[in-house]
Amino acid sequence: MRYCSGQAFGELAAIPPGAVVPAGGQYLIAGLDFAGTVQQDLTVAAVVGTGAMFVDSGRSRVDSVGLVPDSPCREGSATIPCGVWPVGRDELARDTDDNLVDFSCRLD
C-alpha cells in the first residue's frame, strides 16, 4: 500500500507474504486512532495523505482511492473523507473506477 500526499507517493504498509484474503473477505490496514469495530489485519502509526493505492510487487497500480479531487490516487470522482472511520467498498465490492460510487464510510 502506498499513500498519496499532494503529488508525492510514499510507502504506507506491506501486506505480509503469505497473507490470504478469502473470496468476499477483507484486509484492513488501519492507523492507531482507528475507531471501527472490524478486526484490523495490520496497524500502522498513521494513515496519512489524500488517498491510498494498492500496488502489486512490481509497483503497478491495482486499485486506488482518493479523498480529494486533486489526489493522484483518485479514480473518477473523489470519495468523501470519513474522519477516523474507514473508507470501504460495499458488500458487492464494486469497482467502477469512480471512487465516489465505489467507496463509502464504513461504520462497522
Sequence and secondary structure as in RCSB ss.txt:
>XXXX:A:sequence
MRYCSGQAFGELAAIPPGAVVPAGGQYLIAGLDFAGTVQQDLTVAAVVGTGAMFVDSGRSRVDSVGLVPDSPCRE
GSATIPCGVWPVGRDELARDTDDNLVDFSCRLD
>XXXX:A:secstr
 EEEETTEEEE     TT    TT    EEETT    S  SEEES   SSEEEEE TT  EEEEEESSTT TT  
SS     TTS EEE TT    S HHHHEEE   
